[in-house]
Amino acid sequence: MADDITVFSDDSFQTYDKIGRGRFPRDHQGLKNSQNETQMKYFSQRRNFLKKLAGGASLAMLNPATGLSNRSFAADSFSFVHLTDMHVRRKRQGHIGYQACVSDVNKNHSTADFALMGGDLAFDGNYTAKEEFIDQIALYKSVSDRLKMPYYNSIGNHDVLGWSSRRKVAADDPDLGKKLIMDKLNMQSSYYSFNHKGWHFVILDSIHPIEADHGISYKACLGEPQLEWLRFDLGKHSSMPTVVMTHIAAFCHMGQMNGDPKFNPFGHMVIEDTLAFRTIIERHNVKAVLQGHSHVPEDFYFNGIWYITSQSVSAAWWGGNWKGSMPGYSVFYTNGETLRWERRAFEWQHQLEPEDTLERQKIAEHEAFEEQQAQLRQQEIRAGVK
């Protein structure tokens, strides 16, 4: 069980015994033996070839120079999972797909101490009807409650109600913004922290409200009040190894990945105050920042901190795997102050709606790319053996 949970309020620091999570922890059996880790399965032999493009399992160390050989696990070692971008909805059977994810976690990682939920929990409150958004939140919670571990929620850009010019609710709706989902999930604050077995965990809110021509909107930003809270929260726990979670990333390399020199990630794919954020966390014992939003797995090491983006639970919004990785999540293992992680995929065949013509086109393009890669690989291998 988490030792304590500290959240920010306008008046003072407060401590809650439960916030932003589904329920209290159950008893666990400890860290799962690595020999029992399951291998990922793929839907076809062709995709098995392109494991990296399809979201294959990978292993990394927090310290790149540290190996795993002859390493004994500390008595207080534990594991946890990072699930992000679930986008739970009835269309495309997204809620059934999310059930498949939870079942996979329960089957293969039931001894994990808890789950960190990285935001975009429901499909969207920005431009769907309020009743539909409420249904999506209820689906998310009912499925998440089946996890064999407690879980901690965070807010994504799709988790706010009506902060868009395409809103389907009145601009003065009392539930506008984060209030609705926070009420439904029993979140006292949109950012908070907790301790667990000698580690400190910080859940941030990267969805910052702004005034736009159409009314209230948001930008990707932590904002000064949250950064001020963060620096003193980290200072209070400076002796503890720390993991920070944010929905919108501090670092995202979509432009480099796609060879697009005109791609501007700021305000869209990364928080605008990354510089202020990273200089704060670099002063303290932060080991990793867990990220989401892009739906594309990524690991970036800078100034002693890993920035780890997990693949999306929903792949491409339950519209297929055309973004390059299968539906999945990340599993983390602690050992002393060392953190290692691996990516896991679960089997799910996308269920498109009749009107999803763009998704069908994207899937066809991605499958053609995979086929071309496989052919080029064989061509290059044959040339090398002559």
C-alpha positions in Angstrom: 0.0 0.0 0.0 1.2 3.5 -0.8 2.7 5.1 2.3 1.0 8.4 1.8 -0.4 10.6 -1.0 0.3 14.3 -1.1 -1.8 16.6 -3.2 -1.8 20.3 -3.8 -4.6 22.7 -2.9 -4.9 26.4 -3.0 -4.7 26.6 0.8 -2.1 24.1 1.9 -0.5 20.7 1.4 -2.9 17.9 2.4 -2.6 14.2 2.8 -5.2 11.8 1.6 -5.3 8.0 2.1 -7.0 7.6 -1.3 -7.0 9.8 -4.4 -7.1 9.4 -8.1 -7.1 5.6 -8.0 -9.6 2.8 -8.1 -9.3 1.2 -4.7 -6.9 0.1 -2.0 -4.2 -2.4 -2.8 -4.7 -6.1 -2.3 -2.1 -8.4 -1.0 0.6 -9.4 -3.5 3.1 -12.1 -3.9 6.0 -9.9 -4.8 8.0 -9.4 -8.0 7.3 -11.8 -10.7 10.2 -14.0 -11.7 11.5 -13.0 -15.0 11.5 -16.6 -16.3 7.7 -16.4 -16.3 7.5 -13.3 -18.5 5.4 -14.1 -21.6 6.5 -13.4 -25.2 4.4 -11.2 -27.4 2.3 -12.8 -30.1 1.5 -11.4 -33.4 -1.4 -11.8 -35.8 0.8 -12.8 -38.8 4.2 -14.0 -39.7 4.8 -10.8 -41.6 4.3 -8.7 -38.6 6.5 -11.0 -36.5 9.4 -10.0 -38.8 8.9 -6.3 -38.0 8.8 -6.6 -34.2 10.1 -3.1 -33.6 7.6 -1.5 -35.9 4.8 -3.6 -34.4 5.6 -2.8 -30.8 7.8 -5.7 -29.8 8.8 -6.3 -26.2 12.0 -4.5 -25.3 14.1 -4.2 -22.2 16.0 -1.2 -20.9 17.9 -0.2 -17.9 17.7 3.2 -16.2 21.5 3.3 -16.1 22.6 2.3 -19.7 26.0 1.1 -18.3 24.4 -1.2 -15.7 23.9 -4.8 -16.7 21.5 -7.4 -15.4 23.9 -10.3 -15.0 24.7 -11.4 -11.4 22.2 -8.9 -10.0 20.2 -10.0 -7.0 16.9 -8.4 -6.4 16.4 -6.3 -3.3 13.9 -7.5 -0.7 11.6 -4.5 -1.4 11.7 -4.8 -5.2 8.4 -4.4 -6.9 6.8 -4.0 -10.3 4.2 -1.7 -11.7 2.5 -1.1 -15.1 2.0 2.0 -17.2 -1.2 2.1 -19.3 -1.9 5.2 -21.4 -4.3 6.4 -24.1 -7.1 3.9 -23.5 -9.7 6.0 -25.3 -12.5 3.8 -24.0 -15.6 4.0 -26.1 -18.3 1.7 -27.4 -17.6 2.5 -31.1 -15.0 0.2 -32.6 -15.6 -2.0 -29.5 -13.0 0.0 -27.7 -14.4 -1.0 -24.3 -14.0 -4.7 -25.3 -10.5 -4.0 -26.5 -9.7 -2.4 -23.1 -11.1 -5.5 -21.4 -8.6 -7.5 -23.4 -5.8 -5.2 -22.1 -6.9 -5.6 -18.5 -7.2 -9.3 -18.9 -3.6 -9.5 -20.3 -2.3 -7.4 -17.3 -4.1 -9.6 -14.8 -2.9 -12.8 -16.5 0.8 -11.9 -17.0 1.5 -9.2 -14.4 -0.9 -9.9 -11.5 1.9 -9.4 -9.0 2.4 -5.8 -10.0 1.9 -3.5 -7.0 -0.2 -0.9 -8.9 -1.0 0.6 -12.3 -0.3 4.1 -13.5 -3.0 5.4 -15.9 -1.4 7.9 -18.2 -4.4 9.9 -19.4 -6.9 9.9 -22.3 -8.8 7.4 -20.3 -12.1 8.0 -22.2 -12.3 8.6 -25.9 -13.3 12.2 -25.7 -15.2 14.8 -23.8 -14.2 17.7 -26.0 -16.4 17.0 -29.0 -18.8 14.2 -28.0 -22.2 14.6 -26.2 -22.0 14.8 -22.4 -24.1 11.7 -22.0 -21.8 9.7 -24.3 -18.7 11.0 -22.4 -20.3 10.0 -19.1 -20.8 6.5 -20.5 -17.2 6.3 -21.7 -16.0 7.2 -18.2 -18.2 4.6 -16.6 -16.9 2.0 -19.0 -13.3 2.9 -18.3 -13.9 2.7 -14.5 -15.8 -0.5 -14.6 -13.1 -2.3 -16.7 -10.3 -0.7 -14.7 -11.8 -1.9 -11.4 -11.2 -5.5 -12.7 -7.4 -5.0 -12.3 -5.9 -7.2 -9.6 -4.1 -4.1 -8.3 -4.9 -0.5 -7.4 -4.6 2.2 -10.1 -3.7 5.9 -10.1 -5.5 8.1 -12.7 -4.2 11.2 -14.6 -5.8 13.6 -16.9 -5.3 13.6 -20.7 -6.5 16.2 -23.3 -9.4 13.9 -24.2 -10.6 13.7 -20.6 -11.9 17.2 -20.3 -15.5 18.2 -21.2 -16.1 20.9 -23.8 -12.7 22.6 -24.0 -13.0 22.7 -27.8 -14.7 24.8 -30.4 -16.4 21.5 -31.4 -18.0 21.1 -27.9 -21.4 19.5 -27.6 -22.2 21.2 -24.3 -23.0 24.7 -23.3 -20.1 27.0 -22.5 -21.5 27.5 -19.0 -22.1 23.8 -18.2 -21.2 23.3 -14.6 -19.2 20.2 -15.5 -17.1 21.9 -18.1 -13.5 20.9 -18.1 -11.9 18.4 -15.7 -14.6 18.4 -13.1 -16.8 15.7 -14.5 -14.1 13.0 -14.9 -12.5 13.9 -11.6 -15.8 13.6 -9.8 -16.5 10.2 -11.5 -13.1 8.9 -10.6 -12.9 10.3 -7.1 -9.9 12.5 -7.9 -9.3 15.2 -5.3 -6.7 16.9 -7.5 -5.5 16.7 -11.0 -1.9 16.4 -9.8 -0.6 14.7 -6.8 2.1 12.3 -5.5 2.5 9.2 -3.3 5.2 7.0 -1.9 5.6 3.3 -2.3 8.3 1.0 -0.9 11.0 3.6 -0.8 10.1 5.2 -4.2 8.3 8.5 -4.8 5.7 8.8 -7.6 4.4 12.1 -9.1 1.3 12.4 -11.3 1.2 15.6 -13.2 -1.6 17.4 -15.2 -0.3 18.6 -18.6 -3.7 20.0 -19.7 -3.6 23.8 -19.0 -6.7 25.9 -19.4 -6.5 29.0 -21.6 -9.0 31.5 -23.1 -9.6 31.2 -26.8 -11.9 32.9 -29.4 -14.5 30.1 -28.8 -14.2 30.3 -25.1 -12.2 28.2 -22.7 -9.7 25.8 -24.3 -6.3 24.3 -23.3 -2.7 24.1 -24.2 0.0 21.5 -23.4 1.6 23.0 -20.3 2.1 22.4 -16.6 1.9 26.0 -15.6 3.7 28.0 -12.8 1.5 26.9 -9.9 2.0 23.2 -10.6 5.7 23.7 -11.2 6.0 25.5 -7.9 4.3 22.6 -6.2 6.5 20.1 -8.0 9.8 21.6 -6.9 8.9 21.6 -3.3 7.3 18.1 -3.5 10.5 16.8 -5.0 12.6 18.7 -2.4 10.6 17.0 0.4 11.3 13.6 -1.1 14.8 14.3 -2.5 16.3 11.2 -0.9 13.9 8.9 -2.7 14.2 7.6 -6.3 11.3 9.2 -8.2 9.1 8.4 -11.2 7.1 11.3 -12.7 4.1 10.7 -15.0 2.6 13.2 -17.5 0.1 12.7 -20.3 1.6 15.1 -22.9 5.3 14.5 -23.2 8.3 16.6 -22.2 10.1 15.1 -25.1 8.7 13.7 -28.4 10.5 13.1 -31.6 7.8 12.7 -34.1 9.4 15.2 -36.5 12.6 13.3 -36.5 10.9 10.0 -36.8 8.9 11.1 -39.9 11.7 13.2 -41.4 9.5 16.3 -41.3 11.6 19.5 -40.8 8.5 21.6 -40.5 7.0 19.6 -37.7 6.5 21.8 -34.6 5.8 19.7 -31.5 5.3 22.6 -29.0 1.8 23.1 -27.8 0.7 19.9 -29.7 3.0 17.0 -28.8 5.1 18.3 -25.9 4.5 20.6 -23.0 5.5 24.2 -23.6 7.4 24.5 -20.3 9.7 21.5 -20.8 12.7 23.5 -20.0 11.4 24.7 -16.7 10.1 21.2 -15.9 13.3 19.4 -16.7 15.6 21.8 -14.8 13.5 21.2 -11.7 13.5 17.4 -12.0 17.3 17.4 -12.8 17.9 18.9 -9.4 16.4 15.9 -7.6 16.4 12.1 -7.6 14.1 11.7 -10.6 14.9 8.5 -12.5 12.2 8.5 -15.2 9.4 10.4 -16.7 6.5 8.3 -18.1 4.7 9.9 -21.1 1.8 9.2 -23.4 -0.2 11.2 -26.0 1.7 10.4 -29.2 0.6 6.6 -29.2 4.2 5.8 -30.4 6.7 4.1 -28.0 9.9 6.0 -27.4 12.8 6.1 -25.0 15.0 9.2 -24.6 17.8 9.6 -22.1 18.9 13.1 -21.2 20.9 14.5 -18.3 20.5 11.3 -16.2 16.7 10.9 -16.7 14.9 8.5 -19.0 11.8 9.9 -20.8 9.7 6.8 -21.6 6.7 7.0 -23.9 4.5 3.9 -23.7 2.6 2.6 -26.7 -1.1 3.3 -26.7 -3.5 0.7 -25.2 -5.8 1.6 -28.1 -3.1 1.6 -30.8 -4.6 4.2 -33.2 -7.7 5.0 -31.3 -9.0 1.4 -31.7 -8.8 2.0 -35.5 -6.0 -0.4 -36.2 -2.2 -0.6 -35.8 -1.3 1.8 -38.6 0.8 4.1 -36.3 3.4 1.3 -36.1 2.7 -0.5 -32.8 0.2 -3.0 -31.5 -2.1 -2.2 -28.6 0.0 -2.5 -25.4 1.5 -1.1 -22.3 4.8 -1.0 -20.3 5.9 -3.0 -17.3 8.5 -1.5 -14.8 10.6 -3.3 -12.3 12.5 -1.7 -9.4 15.6 -3.0 -7.7 17.1 -0.7 -5.2 17.3 2.6 -7.1 17.5 0.8 -10.5 14.5 0.8 -12.8 14.1 -1.5 -15.8 11.2 -1.8 -18.2 9.8 -3.7 -21.1 7.0 -3.2 -23.5 4.1 -5.7 -23.8 1.4 -6.0 -26.5 -1.9 -7.8 -26.2 -3.8 -9.5 -29.0 -6.7 -7.5 -30.3 -8.1 -7.3 -33.8 -9.5 -3.9 -34.6 -13.2 -3.6 -35.2 -13.9 -0.7 -37.6 -17.2 1.0 -38.2 -18.6 1.1 -41.7 -17.7 4.8 -42.0 -14.0 4.3 -41.0 -12.7 4.8 -44.6 -9.6 6.8 -43.5 -8.6 4.1 -41.0 -8.9 1.4 -43.7 -6.7 3.5 -46.0 -4.1 4.0 -43.2 -4.1 0.3 -42.4 -3.6 -0.6 -46.1 -0.7 1.9 -46.4 1.0 0.6 -43.3 0.6 -3.0 -44.3 2.1 -2.1 -47.7 5.0 -0.5 -46.0 5.6 -3.6 -43.8 5.5 -5.8 -46.9 8.0 -3.6 -48.7 10.3 -3.7 -45.7 10.1 -7.5 -45.6 10.9 -7.7 -49.3 13.8 -5.3 -49.1 15.2 -7.2 -46.1 15.2 -10.5 -48.0 16.8 -8.8 -51.0 19.6 -7.4 -48.8 20.1 -10.8 -47.1 20.3 -12.7 -50.4 22.8 -10.1 -51.7 25.0 -10.6 -48.7 25.3 -14.4 -49.0 26.6 -14.4 -52.6 
